[in-house]
């Protein structure tokens, strides 16, 4: 009996020792919010980028690709060869491994003016886009909403705050009350429902043009495209807190092997899907990569 008790005591002590060696469990998933996303090292390398079916024809120019948070819906732009403007198209799929449906033009498109640079809200119930349907104003930011995924979109309405006499496009909100937007070729940031956005000088290169702003839902990481290095390339920047200034961006090298100019980045919430556009085939096409 004594040997049994001694054995149990030794076993318990060993278990406690092993448990003490383990790192403490993260409390990131507690009351303070969702668990921290895994870093790129944990997720591994990106797979080879492949053309998105229906958004990569041989003759048309497709770009401005953006997915819903689930990855089951895509909205992208096709350039109108007649007037040079763009129209927005929509497709869906049953799962992230299924084929996309045949793209269909969205009802928000107008005849003649351009509709472009779409971005979904975090809950996928609002779609933001740019349009010059009021010619005197240039490109302004509009939105349409729906009550449920797959439901009908409302009529387009101007978004309060970002619009000015300059061209605004690529309005991308995050889960807080912040947003990024392109204003006249530079990156600006603002507060949703607030006043005019302010230039982000650390992200905007003097004499170069930036496009395709994307903002993660925690408001801490942005991706965008810039011609500051000559060819159009994708850049990224991450800040520690939403009140911190944006650090100088770094180039995203993961997809350079594909070739061509690269733009219009989009990253899924789980960081496993990346969408962008490239003209490596002669016309712009939408590509997708997963890991």
C-alpha positions in Angstrom: 0.0 0.0 0.0 2.8 2.4 0.9 4.6 1.7 -2.4 1.4 2.4 -4.3 0.9 5.8 -2.6 4.6 6.6 -3.2 4.2 5.7 -6.9 1.1 7.9 -7.2 2.9 10.8 -5.5 5.9 10.5 -7.9 3.5 10.3 -10.9 1.6 13.4 -9.8 4.9 15.3 -9.2 6.1 14.4 -12.7 2.9 15.5 -14.2 3.1 18.8 -12.4 6.6 19.3 -13.6 5.7 18.6 -17.2 2.8 21.0 -17.0 5.0 23.7 -15.5 7.3 23.4 -18.5 4.4 24.1 -20.9 3.8 27.7 -22.0 0.6 29.3 -20.5 -2.5 29.2 -22.6 -3.3 32.4 -24.4 -6.2 34.3 -23.1 -6.6 36.2 -26.4 -9.9 34.4 -27.0 -11.4 35.7 -23.7 -13.4 38.8 -23.1 -10.9 41.1 -24.9 -11.8 39.7 -28.3 -11.0 36.8 -30.7 -7.8 34.9 -30.6 -4.8 36.3 -32.4 -4.4 35.1 -36.0 -1.5 32.7 -36.7 1.6 34.3 -38.2 2.8 33.6 -41.8 5.5 31.2 -40.5 2.8 29.0 -38.9 0.7 29.1 -42.1 3.4 28.3 -44.5 4.2 29.5 -48.0 1.6 30.6 -50.5 0.7 28.2 -53.3 1.1 29.0 -57.0 -1.3 31.7 -58.0 -4.1 30.5 -60.4 -6.5 32.4 -62.5 -10.0 32.8 -61.2 -12.5 31.2 -63.5 -14.8 33.7 -65.1 -12.5 36.6 -64.1 -9.6 35.8 -66.4 -10.7 35.8 -70.0 -8.1 36.0 -72.9 -9.6 39.1 -74.4 -11.2 41.2 -71.6 -9.4 43.1 -68.9 -10.6 42.0 -65.4 -9.3 43.4 -62.1 -10.4 45.0 -58.8 -11.2 41.5 -57.4 -12.6 41.3 -53.9 -14.1 38.3 -52.0 -16.6 38.2 -49.2 -15.2 37.2 -45.7 -16.3 33.6 -46.3 -14.6 33.4 -49.7 -17.8 32.2 -51.3 -18.6 35.5 -53.2 -16.4 37.5 -55.5 -17.0 40.9 -57.1 -14.6 42.2 -59.8 -14.5 44.7 -62.6 -14.4 44.3 -66.3 -13.2 47.2 -68.5 -15.7 48.3 -71.1 -13.7 48.3 -74.4 -16.1 50.9 -75.9 -15.9 53.8 -73.3 -13.0 52.7 -71.1 -15.0 52.6 -67.9 -15.7 49.6 -65.8 -18.7 47.5 -64.8 -18.9 45.2 -61.7 -19.6 41.5 -61.9 -20.6 39.0 -59.3 -20.0 35.2 -58.9 -20.4 32.7 -56.1 -19.4 29.2 -55.2 -20.7 26.5 -52.8 -17.3 26.0 -51.0 -13.8 27.3 -51.2 -12.9 24.3 -53.3 -15.9 24.5 -55.7 -16.0 26.2 -59.1 -17.3 29.7 -59.4 -20.7 30.3 -61.0 -20.9 32.2 -64.3 -20.3 35.9 -63.5 -23.2 38.2 -63.9 -23.3 42.0 -64.1 -24.5 43.7 -60.9 -27.6 45.8 -61.1 -25.8 48.8 -59.6 -23.9 49.4 -62.9 -24.8 52.4 -65.0 -24.7 52.9 -68.7 -21.6 54.9 -69.6 -20.1 55.8 -66.3 -17.6 53.6 -64.5 -18.3 51.3 -61.4 -15.1 49.9 -60.0 -12.9 49.1 -56.9 -15.4 47.1 -54.8 -14.9 46.1 -51.2 -17.2 44.2 -48.8 -17.9 45.3 -45.3 -16.8 42.8 -42.6 -20.3 41.3 -42.3 -20.6 41.1 -46.1 -23.9 43.1 -46.0 -22.5 46.3 -47.5 -20.6 46.7 -50.7 -18.6 49.8 -51.3 -17.5 50.9 -54.8 -16.4 54.0 -56.8 -18.4 55.5 -59.6 -18.3 58.7 -61.7 -22.0 58.6 -62.4 -22.0 62.3 -61.4 -19.4 63.4 -63.9 -18.7 66.7 -62.4 -17.6 65.0 -59.1 -15.2 62.5 -60.7 -15.0 59.1 -58.9 -16.9 59.1 -55.6 -17.5 56.3 -53.0 -20.9 54.7 -53.0 -22.4 51.8 -51.1 -25.2 49.3 -51.5 -26.6 47.1 -48.7 -28.5 43.9 -48.2 -30.3 42.4 -45.3 -28.8 38.9 -45.8 -26.0 37.3 -47.8 -27.5 36.4 -51.2 -30.2 39.0 -50.8 -31.1 41.9 -53.1 -28.9 45.1 -52.9 -30.4 48.4 -52.2 -30.1 51.5 -54.4 -26.6 53.0 -54.4 -26.0 55.9 -52.0 -23.1 58.2 -51.5 -20.8 57.5 -48.5 -20.4 60.4 -46.0 -16.9 61.5 -45.4 -14.4 60.5 -48.0 -15.8 62.2 -51.1 -14.3 65.5 -52.5 -13.5 67.1 -55.8 -10.6 64.6 -56.3 -11.1 61.0 -57.5 -11.8 58.6 -54.6 -11.7 54.9 -54.9 -10.8 51.7 -53.0 -12.7 52.6 -49.8 -12.0 49.8 -47.4 -13.4 49.9 -43.8 -12.2 47.8 -40.9 -14.0 46.3 -37.9 -13.5 49.4 -35.8 -14.5 52.9 -37.0 -11.6 53.5 -39.4 -11.1 53.2 -43.1 -8.5 53.7 -45.8 -9.2 55.2 -49.2 -7.3 56.3 -52.3 -7.7 60.1 -52.9 -6.2 61.3 -56.1 -3.6 58.6 -56.2 -2.5 58.8 -52.6 -3.6 56.8 -49.5 -5.7 58.6 -46.9 -7.4 57.5 -43.7 -10.5 58.6 -41.9 -13.1 57.8 -39.3 -16.3 56.2 -40.5 -19.0 58.9 -40.5 -16.5 61.6 -39.8 -15.0 64.4 -41.8 -12.6 64.3 -44.7 -9.8 61.7 -44.6 -6.2 62.7 -44.0 -3.2 61.8 -46.2 -1.0 59.0 -44.9 2.4 60.3 -45.9 4.2 57.2 -44.7 2.3 55.0 -47.1 2.1 57.4 -50.1 5.2 57.8 -52.2 5.9 61.3 -53.7 5.5 61.2 -57.5 4.1 57.7 -57.5 0.5 56.4 -57.6 -1.0 54.0 -55.1 -4.1 51.9 -55.7 -6.0 48.9 -54.3 -6.0 49.7 -50.6 -7.0 46.7 -48.4 -7.4 46.8 -44.6 -7.7 43.9 -42.3 -10.6 43.8 -39.9 -8.5 44.5 -36.9 -7.4 47.8 -38.6 -3.7 46.9 -38.1 -2.5 45.7 -41.5 -2.9 47.2 -45.0 -2.0 45.9 -48.4 -1.9 48.1 -51.5 -0.3 48.5 -54.9 2.3 51.2 -55.9 4.4 52.0 -58.9 7.1 53.5 -56.7 9.6 50.8 -57.8 8.7 51.2 -61.5 6.5 48.2 -62.1 3.2 48.0 -60.2 3.9 45.9 -57.1 2.0 45.0 -53.9 3.2 46.5 -50.6 2.2 45.9 -47.0 2.4 47.7 -43.6 1.4 46.7 -40.1 1.0 48.9 -37.0 0.8 47.8 -33.4 -2.4 49.8 -32.5 -5.0 51.7 -34.5 -3.8 55.0 -33.0 -0.2 54.3 -34.1 1.2 55.8 -37.3 1.7 53.5 -40.2 5.3 52.3 -40.6 7.0 52.5 -44.0 5.6 49.7 -46.2 7.6 46.7 -47.5 7.2 44.9 -50.8 5.3 41.6 -51.0 7.6 39.2 -52.8 5.4 36.1 -52.5 3.8 36.4 -56.0 6.6 38.0 -58.0 7.4 34.7 -59.7 4.1 34.9 -61.6 5.3 38.0 -63.4 3.6 41.1 -64.8 2.4 44.1 -63.0 0.5 43.1 -59.8 -2.2 45.1 -58.0 -5.6 44.9 -56.2 -4.6 42.8 -53.2 -7.2 41.1 -50.9 -6.5 38.8 -47.9 -9.0 36.5 -46.2 -9.7 36.9 -42.5 -7.9 33.6 -41.8 -4.9 34.7 -43.9 -5.1 31.6 -46.1 -6.4 33.1 -49.3 -4.9 36.0 -51.3 -6.4 37.6 -54.4 -4.8 40.0 -56.7 -4.6 41.1 -60.4 -1.8 40.7 -62.9 -1.3 41.5 -66.6 1.2 38.8 -67.2 -1.0 37.2 -69.8 -1.3 40.4 -71.9 -4.6 41.6 -70.3 -5.4 42.0 -66.6 -6.8 38.9 -64.9 -7.8 38.1 -61.3 -5.6 35.5 -59.6 -6.0 33.5 -56.3 -3.5 31.8 -54.1 -4.1 29.7 -51.0 -2.0 28.2 -48.2 
